[in-house]
């Protein structure tokens, strides 16, 4: 079951908690295509993985989502959580978002990955939306 990374849903994460970017195994594949990962896939430190994570906002609301495992920082983990089943990303690598269109969330938000297949838990603190210039676009209401 291959998908583009932006097509992952809550149901996908509940069925497969870890996803592998397919180009890690086949460099002829589009770099945005992911597939459910096996335990063996998680043992290779060179593989890029998306891992199911629990997001908790500043007032205790919980959301499901995923982060890229590996290096820390929003530009690397590119966290994505689901609010009312809609994906909400915090990293805008190419263009700065229109703040009017961004969901109103309670920052900071903490994302904690599930320790699947022996992967260590990774924690990401999200202080706001981040643009390509690494400037935060806070959205506190």
C-alpha positions in Angstrom: 0.0 0.0 0.0 2.0 2.9 -1.3 0.9 6.5 -0.8 2.2 10.0 -1.1 3.2 11.3 2.3 0.5 14.0 2.3 -2.2 11.3 1.7 -1.6 9.5 5.0 -4.8 9.5 7.2 -5.6 8.8 10.8 -6.8 5.3 9.7 -3.5 4.7 8.0 -1.6 5.6 11.2 -3.8 3.3 13.2 -3.2 0.4 10.8 0.6 1.1 10.3 2.4 3.2 12.9 5.6 3.4 11.0 6.0 4.4 7.3 9.1 4.2 5.2 10.0 6.6 2.4 10.4 4.2 -0.5 13.3 6.0 -2.1 15.4 4.6 0.8 15.2 1.2 -0.9 14.8 2.3 -4.5 16.2 5.6 -5.6 14.2 5.6 -8.8 11.0 6.1 -6.8 9.4 9.6 -6.1 10.9 10.8 -2.8 7.4 11.6 -1.4 6.0 8.1 -1.7 5.8 6.1 1.6 4.9 2.5 2.4 4.2 0.7 5.7 7.6 -0.1 7.3 8.7 -3.4 8.7 10.7 -3.9 11.8 13.8 -4.5 9.6 13.2 -1.1 8.0 13.5 0.6 11.3 16.9 -1.0 12.1 18.6 0.8 9.2 19.7 4.2 10.5 19.8 5.5 6.9 16.1 5.0 6.3 13.7 7.9 6.6 10.6 7.1 8.6 7.3 8.7 9.5 6.2 7.5 13.0 2.8 7.8 14.6 2.9 10.4 17.3 0.7 11.9 20.0 0.4 15.7 19.9 -0.7 17.6 23.1 -1.4 21.3 22.9 -0.9 23.9 25.7 -4.3 23.3 27.2 -4.2 19.5 27.1 -6.1 18.7 23.9 -4.7 15.5 22.3 -4.3 14.8 18.6 -2.9 12.0 16.5 -0.3 12.6 13.8 3.3 11.7 12.8 6.8 13.1 12.7 9.9 12.2 10.7 12.3 10.3 13.0 15.9 11.4 13.2 17.3 14.9 13.6 15.4 17.3 15.9 13.8 20.5 14.8 10.7 21.2 12.8 12.6 21.6 9.5 13.7 17.9 9.9 10.8 16.3 11.7 8.2 18.1 9.6 5.4 17.3 12.1 1.8 16.8 10.9 -1.2 16.3 13.2 -4.9 15.7 12.4 -7.5 18.2 13.6 -11.0 17.0 12.9 -9.4 14.4 10.5 -7.7 17.2 8.5 -3.9 17.2 8.3 -2.2 20.3 9.9 1.5 20.7 9.0 3.8 23.1 10.9 6.7 23.3 8.3 6.4 25.4 5.2 9.7 24.8 3.4 8.9 26.6 0.1 6.6 29.5 1.0 5.3 31.4 4.0 1.7 30.5 4.8 -1.2 32.8 4.8 -1.9 33.1 8.5 -5.6 33.7 8.0 -5.9 30.1 6.5 -4.0 28.4 9.4 -5.9 26.6 12.1 -6.1 28.4 15.4 -4.1 26.2 17.8 -2.9 26.5 21.4 0.9 26.6 21.2 3.2 25.2 22.3 2.4 21.8 21.1 4.4 18.7 22.1 4.7 15.8 19.7 5.8 12.4 21.1 6.5 9.5 18.8 5.4 6.0 19.6 8.3 3.7 20.5 7.6 1.2 17.7 9.9 -1.7 16.7 12.5 -0.6 19.2 12.7 3.0 17.9 13.4 5.4 20.7 10.7 7.9 21.5 11.3 11.3 20.0 9.9 14.5 21.4 9.3 17.7 19.3 8.2 21.0 20.9 6.3 23.1 18.3 6.2 26.8 19.2 4.3 27.9 16.1 4.2 27.5 12.4 7.6 27.8 10.7 8.3 29.4 7.3 11.1 28.7 4.9 13.1 31.5 6.4 13.0 29.7 9.8 10.8 32.5 11.2 7.9 31.4 13.4 4.4 32.4 12.4 2.7 32.2 15.8 -1.0 31.7 15.7 -2.2 32.2 19.3 -5.8 33.3 19.6 
